[in-house]
Amino acid sequence: MPIYEYRCGSCGYEKEYLQKVNDAPVAVCPACGSDAYAKLISAAGFQLKGSGWYATDFKNGSKPKSKPETEAAGESACAAGSPTESACPACTPD
């Protein structure tokens, strides 16, 4: 559940509430009873630590994956100029 921060516009009282996303906002200041109690906008407070998905999947940028050895071998045969197209399964039309 997220933590929401509230501040009263009348007396300046601030408090944090642990609420569900679907819960109604707190409307009355608990200190002075004013209706000027409003939810504040704040940054999310979390950090990614350890060897999780970020470190293993995205940390090194987007490097192109190397092709499997079977595809690389098939392409080298085509590049070498095989005498017929049927000799290369990659070059054969479907």
Steps between C-alpha positions, in 0.01 A plus 500: 500500500631847420572768756326831431605833650245763602537864607246740645475834319375672816736389778784334300461162677658213300444126535559181299229237454534140382198463270378277222486655155118474500457660847334841517743784578507641853300824483511648852816611683539300824674794673264792432194343333534711185388378157824633346677163554649402161705213360855594397681382189826326584758280329492124532755372748652174383842381389609206290779317681672166462533279196141524380351551157660843450856379554455191283277624219527875448811637672738445207282676246344348193767285341395298196490129573743282310352257251501127579782299343268311261374823340851644481624186322211516250570863420870439446416232240282751315766767526755258362290473184347152501447368146124452539234662713375157613834444676410775747176445699496868604492611135227260390166680451207370705 
